[in-house]
Amino acid sequence: MQTTEYELRDRIDQLTNYCGEGTELITVAVPPDKSLHAVRERIDREYAQAANIKSDKTRTHVQDALGRIRRLLQAYEETPPSGLVIYAGVVDGELHDAVFDDLDVPVDASLYRCAAEFETTPVEQALSPSEVYGLVVLERGRAALGRLAGDHIVSIRTFESQVMGKSRAGGQSAQRFERERDRQKHEFFEKVADAAEQTFLDEPTVDGILLGGTTITVDEFQQGDYLHHELRNHILGVYPIEYATKQALSQLVERAEDVLSDAERRREREALDRFFTALGQGEDVAYGAEETRTALDYGAVDVLMVSDAQPSAEIRELEAATTDQGGECLVVSTDTDRGAQFDTAFGGLGALLRFPIN
């Protein structure tokens, strides 16, 4: 059964609230490409080694948790497509467990951890990020496409080009060679642009594009108007990257760190500008807890804005109510003057509406 984001956040919060009396809470994360047979063998070894724990209470608690994980693993013949994360441990004398086998973002690393708290990072990576960016890296010989969602970089596609190197010949032979080389380069750029259009204009769409590559190649690609105009208009920056590999996607994100931070702040700033402008012009907005919740009840909310000073449980509740009706929820930082003004003047809650409410 697919878990909604609201349910996922609640389950994560519940896990983070658990605290064991020692290293008794066990987290097991399994990426999609890892065999469950190896995981079962690891659990069996840990169970046997736990017999050497001197404390009777700790030994019992650890073995109870491992036994629960062992039984939960029996429900799976193979690793689920998005991987598997299992939690088990004794808290206040009661054995708790949780299983995640349908995460939207695949588990990216194996993990076995026995500690006083559960490790929720493998599950938190599946939470929908507020911003998603398309990544394109080119060099003469190849290209790589990827997607940045939150802090998670996904390599989507890499492909080789057939563009020849430069010729040392002279005369007409050199001219023919250059014409053929230009034709190959043009076809390669079109291939990259088509792949980018298919990848980044289909759902889910991206909030911006980062371009990287060897300087001459990436400049020619950008200036040649190969990209679809919607993607071209969303280019956030162009960065020098030596090789177009999966690893180059990470380098591109690192070099674009400043512009990525600016983009997130700009999105928040633009939403607040729209809110204050609409408010001043008497357009369809709601503000304050009572009025905004009424708008939610009517299904009228297009963009909900909630201050980060609000309780996290309330933010999650409002986010769920907004997304259920097809709206967008934006958490507004109180670290900016505009954000602090929004929090103070409107109780940290407001919305841009699809239609007016009485």
Sequence and secondary structure as in RCSB ss.txt:
>XXXX:A:sequence
MQTTEYELRDRIDQLTNYCGEGTELITVAVPPDKSLHAVRERIDREYAQAANIKSDKTRTHVQDALGRIRRLLQA
YEETPPSGLVIYAGVVDGELHDAVFDDLDVPVDASLYRCAAEFETTPVEQALSPSEVYGLVVLERGRAALGRLAG
DHIVSIRTFESQVMGKSRAGGQSAQRFERERDRQKHEFFEKVADAAEQTFLDEPTVDGILLGGTTITVDEFQQGD
YLHHELRNHILGVYPIEYATKQALSQLVERAEDVLSDAERRREREALDRFFTALGQGEDVAYGAEETRTALDYGA
VDVLMVSDAQPSAEIRELEAATTDQGGECLVVSTDTDRGAQFDTAFGGLGALLRFPIN
>XXXX:A:secstr
    HHHHHHHHHHHHH   SSS EEEEEE TTS HHHHHHHHHHHHHHHTT S HHHHHHHHHHHHHHHHHHTT
 SS  TT EEEEEEEETTEEEEEEE   SS   S EEEEESS   HHHHTTS  S EEEEEEE SSEEEEEEEET
TEEEEEEEEE          HHHHHHHHHHHHHHHHHHHHHHHHHHHHHHSSSS  SEEEEEE HHHHHHHHHTT
 S HHHHTTEEEEEE S  SHHHHHHHHHHTHHHHHHHHHHHHHHHHHHHHHHHHTT SEEESHHHHHHHHHTT 
EEEEEEETTS HHHHHHHHHHHHHTT EEEEE TTSHHHHHHHHHHTTEEEEESS   
